[in-house]
Amino acid sequence: MSDIAPSRTSRDVREEIQQTRPFRSSSQEALIALMRTASVLSRRVARVVEPH
């Protein structure tokens, strides 16, 4: 595990997904953040495209 303090972004991602423990690595955190972003964007695109 890293001895670097969690960044503000790290806390935000953990709060959004309601995870109480720190991520195992910065790579895991980045992947989860990317997947979360993809999910948000996918839902937004679906809302725009759905009526058409």
PyMOL commands that set and color helices and strands:
alter all, ss='L'
color gray80, all
select helices_A, chain A and resi 8-16+26-49
alter helices_A, ss='H'
color red, helices_A
deselect
rebuild
show_as cartoon
